[in-house]
């Protein structure tokens, strides 16, 4: 559940970063997709680590 939330947050961060740098629509979407994938992967790994650490089945 953490992975998709991090993915959405990453997409928004990447989108606004590209917007701040003056990127066009496709630039914004590309940054959003890249950041979304990276943050989502990090969130998934974090979720797995937390589940193993906290002993969730």
Secondary structure per residue as TSV (DSSP state, phi and psi in degrees):
chain	resnum	aa	ss	phi	psi
A	1	X	-	360.0	-25.0
A	2	X	H	-73.3	-36.2
A	3	X	H	-57.4	-52.6
A	4	X	H	-63.1	-35.0
A	5	X	H	-65.5	-45.4
A	6	X	H	-63.0	-37.0
A	7	X	H	-62.1	-42.3
A	8	X	H	-66.9	-42.9
A	9	X	H	-62.7	-41.1
A	10	X	H	-63.7	-41.1
A	11	X	H	-60.1	-45.5
A	12	X	H	-64.5	-40.4
A	13	X	H	-62.0	-46.1
A	14	X	H	-65.6	-40.1
A	15	X	H	-61.9	-47.2
A	16	X	H	-71.9	-30.3
A	17	X	H	-64.7	-45.2
A	18	X	H	-66.1	-35.0
A	19	X	H	-65.7	-41.1
A	20	X	H	-65.0	-32.9
A	21	X	T	-84.5	2.0
A	22	X	T	85.2	25.0
A	23	X	-	-77.2	154.2
A	24	X	-	-79.1	-178.8
A	25	X	H	-59.1	-45.5
A	26	X	H	-68.0	-33.6
A	27	X	H	-62.9	-43.5
A	28	X	H	-62.6	-43.3
A	29	X	H	-66.9	-37.0
A	30	X	H	-68.0	-45.1
A	31	X	H	-60.5	-43.9
A	32	X	H	-60.4	-43.5
A	33	X	H	-65.3	-43.9
A	34	X	H	-62.9	-48.0
A	35	X	H	-66.8	-37.5
A	36	X	H	-62.5	-42.7
A	37	X	H	-65.2	-45.5
A	38	X	H	-64.0	-47.5
A	39	X	H	-67.0	-38.8
A	40	X	H	-63.3	-41.5
A	41	X	H	-63.7	-43.4
A	42	X	H	-61.6	-43.0
A	43	X	H	-63.5	-38.4
A	44	X	H	-64.4	-45.8
A	45	X	H	-64.7	-37.4
A	46	X	H	-64.9	-41.5
A	47	X	H	-62.3	-41.4
A	48	X	H	-64.5	-44.3
A	49	X	H	-63.7	-42.4
A	50	X	H	-65.3	-39.5
A	51	X	H	-64.7	-39.3
A	52	X	H	-71.8	-38.7
A	53	X	H	-69.8	-40.6
A	54	X	H	-87.3	-6.2
A	55	X	T	79.2	24.3
A	56	X	-	-71.7	143.4
A	57	X	-	-82.5	360.0
